[in-house]
């Protein structure tokens, strides 16, 4: 029955090829589609549509030329470019922090800077649980502490538990594997006082890559794995092999092919397909925690999450993949005015935490 159903589906797919738009195909299977105008999805909320319109206008302004990334491997140029990018992001921090209800203290854990967020109204059923957060920022940006501090407050507010946000060292002075090792040092420190089943690890964007790599390294060094991983719009294949790195180039309002320069800065000559840099290529049959994956339909990292989900499921790992229509790399709205889709992301993450916390990995 299954075989006949598959054959019927395959026959339907072949017949439907006559309905496809004309395109030029090369011998290697590559398809030239030519210039296109991509309208805003008609399936997103009005608030999300406004977010896309704002993002498109900002993207047009950025394309006039910002000098980022620098066309050189020179450390001094990179540091100036990173500082400029951080300065451009800085005005967003107060709005992100204003919506939180948590206190944050800076500390050191095994020599690594960590921001500890404590909710003003902690959940009674999560007094023993904590989130280990690893922030994004293209592997090199947002490392002055303000972003890690803000994320500690945001996640503590949403989850009702303590959050440890790692402010790992970054390139050009501290390329791979330093960010992974800094994060692992904090995880190892938490294990001295906490059960692994009480720890959730969360990362967004580059932070999701570092989080997955850190958990793999913890596993391979004999440490117990955390209860779960929450990986939002993350990069899992730094060789950028997936479809979306081409198909979504130009329509992702936050990321583009220029991330290749940041990847090279972070990798510092290491093999981009090594599991430490690209967790997608790891051996998950050795074990991995339950994993929540989120991506946007328009982001260039979409293929990373799709392929990661399949790799985990092939190995029998509990994994969820959530994709939001029309979303680029990041939310539609703002911290003060999130779109309904942004609230859905938070709700799905909370559902995942609720389902898995306390369960033995």
C-alpha positions in Angstrom: 0.0 0.0 0.0 2.8 2.4 0.9 4.6 1.6 -2.3 1.5 2.1 -4.5 0.8 5.4 -2.7 4.4 6.6 -3.4 4.2 5.6 -7.1 0.9 7.5 -7.4 2.5 10.6 -5.8 5.5 10.4 -8.0 3.4 10.1 -11.2 1.4 13.2 -10.1 4.6 15.1 -9.5 5.9 14.2 -13.0 2.6 15.3 -14.6 2.6 18.5 -12.6 6.0 19.5 -14.2 4.0 20.7 -17.2 2.5 23.4 -14.9 5.9 24.7 -13.8 7.0 28.2 -15.0 9.4 28.1 -17.9 13.1 28.3 -16.9 16.5 27.6 -18.3 18.1 24.4 -16.9 21.8 23.5 -17.0 23.2 20.0 -17.4 24.1 19.9 -13.7 20.5 20.6 -12.7 21.0 24.3 -11.9 18.0 26.5 -13.0 18.3 30.1 -14.1 15.1 31.9 -13.1 16.1 35.4 -14.1 15.3 38.7 -12.3 12.1 38.6 -10.2 10.1 40.8 -8.0 9.0 39.1 -4.8 5.8 40.6 -3.2 5.0 40.4 0.5 3.3 37.2 1.4 -0.4 37.4 1.6 -0.5 34.9 4.4 1.1 37.0 7.1 -0.6 39.3 9.7 -1.1 43.0 9.0 1.5 43.7 11.8 4.0 41.4 10.2 3.4 43.1 6.8 4.2 46.4 8.3 7.4 44.9 9.7 8.4 43.6 6.3 7.7 47.1 4.8 10.0 48.7 7.4 12.6 46.1 6.9 12.5 46.5 3.1 13.0 50.3 3.4 15.9 49.8 5.8 17.4 47.2 3.5 17.3 49.6 0.6 19.2 52.2 2.7 21.8 49.7 3.8 22.5 48.7 0.2 23.8 52.2 -0.6 27.0 51.0 0.9 28.1 50.7 4.6 31.6 49.2 4.3 30.5 46.1 6.1 32.0 43.6 6.0 35.4 45.0 5.3 37.1 43.8 2.1 40.1 42.7 4.0 41.2 40.3 6.6 43.0 43.1 8.5 42.2 42.9 12.2 42.1 46.6 12.7 39.6 47.1 9.9 37.4 44.3 11.3 37.4 45.8 14.7 36.3 49.2 13.4 33.6 47.6 11.3 32.3 45.5 14.2 32.3 48.6 16.5 30.3 50.5 13.9 27.8 47.6 13.5 27.4 47.4 17.3 26.9 51.2 17.5 24.1 51.0 14.9 22.4 48.3 17.0 22.9 50.0 20.3 19.7 52.3 20.1 17.5 49.1 20.0 18.7 47.8 23.3 16.7 50.2 25.6 13.5 49.2 24.0 14.3 45.5 24.3 15.2 46.0 28.0 12.1 48.2 28.8 9.7 45.3 28.3 11.4 43.0 30.7 10.6 42.2 34.3 13.9 40.8 35.6 17.0 41.8 37.4 20.4 41.1 35.9 23.8 40.7 37.5 27.2 40.3 35.8 29.5 37.6 37.1 32.2 35.3 36.0 31.9 31.5 35.7 35.2 29.6 35.1 36.7 32.9 34.0 33.9 33.7 31.4 31.7 36.7 31.6 28.1 35.7 32.3 24.9 37.8 32.8 22.5 36.2 35.2 18.9 37.1 34.8 16.4 36.6 37.6 12.7 37.1 37.0 10.9 39.5 39.3 8.0 37.0 39.4 9.7 33.6 39.2 7.5 30.5 38.6 7.3 28.3 41.6 7.6 25.2 39.5 10.9 26.4 37.9 13.0 27.3 40.9 15.5 24.5 40.1 15.5 25.1 36.3 17.7 27.5 34.3 18.3 28.5 30.7 21.9 28.7 29.5 21.7 31.3 26.7 24.3 31.8 24.0 23.7 35.0 22.1 23.8 35.7 18.3 25.6 38.4 16.5 27.3 36.9 13.4 30.0 35.2 15.6 31.8 38.6 16.1 29.3 41.3 17.0 27.2 42.3 20.1 29.9 41.3 22.5 30.1 44.4 24.7 27.7 42.8 27.2 24.6 44.9 26.6 23.0 42.4 24.3 23.7 39.4 26.5 22.4 41.3 29.5 19.2 42.2 27.7 18.6 38.7 26.5 19.1 37.4 30.0 16.4 39.7 31.1 14.1 38.9 28.2 14.3 35.1 28.6 14.0 35.3 32.4 10.8 37.3 32.0 9.3 34.9 29.5 10.4 31.6 31.1 10.1 32.6 34.8 13.4 31.0 35.7 17.1 32.0 36.1 19.0 32.6 32.9 22.7 32.5 32.4 23.7 34.4 29.2 27.2 33.8 28.1 29.2 36.8 26.8 31.8 34.7 25.0 34.9 36.2 23.5 34.8 36.9 19.8 37.0 37.2 16.7 39.1 38.6 15.3 41.1 38.1 18.5 39.3 35.0 19.6 38.0 32.9 16.7 36.7 29.4 16.8 36.9 27.4 19.0 37.0 30.0 21.7 33.3 30.9 21.7 32.4 27.2 21.9 34.9 26.6 24.7 33.7 29.7 26.7 30.2 28.4 26.5 31.2 24.9 27.5 33.1 26.3 30.5 29.9 27.9 31.7 27.9 24.7 31.1 30.5 22.7 33.0 30.2 25.2 35.9 26.5 24.9 36.0 26.7 21.1 36.2 28.6 21.5 39.5 25.4 22.7 41.2 22.6 21.7 38.8 21.2 18.5 37.3 21.6 18.4 33.5 17.8 17.6 33.2 17.1 21.0 34.7 19.2 22.9 32.1 17.8 24.1 28.8 20.3 25.6 26.3 19.1 28.3 24.0 20.8 30.2 21.1 19.8 32.4 18.3 21.5 32.8 14.9 25.3 32.4 15.4 24.5 31.6 19.0 22.5 28.6 17.9 25.5 27.3 16.0 27.7 27.7 19.0 25.1 26.1 21.3 24.8 23.0 19.2 28.6 22.8 18.8 29.0 23.2 22.6 26.5 20.4 23.3 28.3 18.1 20.9 31.6 18.9 22.5 30.1 18.3 26.0 28.9 14.9 24.8 32.2 13.9 23.2 34.1 14.8 26.4 31.8 12.7 28.5 29.6 15.4 30.1 25.9 14.7 30.5 23.7 16.5 28.0 21.2 19.2 28.9 17.4 18.6 29.0 16.9 20.3 25.6 18.1 22.7 23.0 16.1 25.7 21.6 17.8 26.9 18.4 16.3 29.9 16.7 17.1 30.9 13.1 20.5 29.3 13.5 23.4 28.4 11.2 24.2 24.7 11.2 26.1 24.5 7.9 28.8 27.1 7.6 29.7 25.9 4.1 26.4 27.4 3.0 25.4 24.4 0.9 21.6 24.6 1.2 19.1 25.9 -1.3 18.0 28.9 0.8 21.5 30.5 0.7 20.7 31.1 -3.0 17.0 31.1 -3.3 16.4 33.5 -0.4 19.4 35.8 -1.1 18.0 39.3 -1.5 14.7 38.7 0.1 16.0 38.0 3.7 15.7 41.5 5.2 18.4 40.8 7.8 21.0 38.5 6.3 22.7 38.1 3.0 25.7 36.4 1.3 28.0 38.8 3.2 27.8 36.5 6.1 30.5 34.5 4.3 33.1 37.0 5.4 32.0 36.7 9.1 32.1 32.9 8.8 35.6 33.1 7.4 36.6 35.4 10.3 35.2 33.0 12.8 36.5 29.8 11.3 40.0 31.2 10.9 41.0 28.6 8.3 39.4 25.6 9.9 37.4 23.2 7.7 33.9 24.6 7.4 32.3 21.2 7.2 33.9 20.0 10.4 31.1 19.2 13.0 32.6 21.8 15.4 31.9 24.5 12.9 28.9 22.9 11.1 26.9 20.8 13.6 24.8 19.5 10.7 27.6 17.1 9.8 27.9 15.6 13.3 27.2 12.0 14.2 23.9 12.3 16.1 23.6 8.5 16.5 25.8 9.0 19.6 23.1 11.0 21.2 21.7 14.6 21.3 19.1 16.3 23.4 15.5 17.0 22.2 15.8 20.0 19.9 13.4 22.9 18.9 14.3 24.5 15.6 12.7 27.7 14.3 13.2 29.4 11.0 11.6 31.9 8.7 10.4 31.1 5.2 12.4 33.9 3.7 15.6 33.6 5.7 18.8 32.4 4.0 19.4 30.0 6.9 16.1 28.2 6.3 17.9 25.2 4.7 20.1 24.9 7.7 17.2 24.3 10.0 15.4 22.0 7.5 18.6 19.8 7.0 19.3 19.8 10.8 15.8 18.6 11.6 16.2 15.8 9.1 19.6 14.8 10.4 18.3 14.7 13.9 15.2 12.7 13.0 17.3 10.2 11.0 19.2 9.5 14.1 16.0 9.1 16.1 16.4 12.3 18.1 13.3 14.1 19.3 13.2 17.3 17.2 10.6 19.9 16.2 10.9 22.2 13.2 8.7 25.4 13.1 8.8 27.6 10.1 7.0 30.9 9.9 5.6 32.1 6.5 7.2 35.2 5.1 9.6 35.7 8.0 13.2 36.8 7.5 16.1 36.3 9.9 14.5 37.7 13.1 11.1 38.8 14.3 8.6 40.8 12.3 7.8 43.3 15.0 9.6 45.1 17.8 9.9 44.3 21.5 7.3 46.9 22.3 5.0 45.9 19.5 5.5 42.3 18.5 3.6 40.8 15.6 1.2 37.9 16.3 3.8 35.6 14.6 6.5 36.7 17.1 4.2 35.8 20.0 3.6 32.4 18.4 7.3 31.8 18.4 7.5 32.5 22.1 4.4 30.4 22.8 5.9 27.4 20.9 9.2 27.7 22.8 7.3 27.7 26.1 5.3 24.7 25.0 8.6 22.9 24.2 10.1 23.8 27.6 7.0 22.6 29.4 7.0 19.3 27.5 10.6 18.5 28.1 11.8 20.0 31.3 12.7 17.4 33.9 12.7 14.6 31.4 15.9 12.7 31.3 17.8 13.3 28.0 
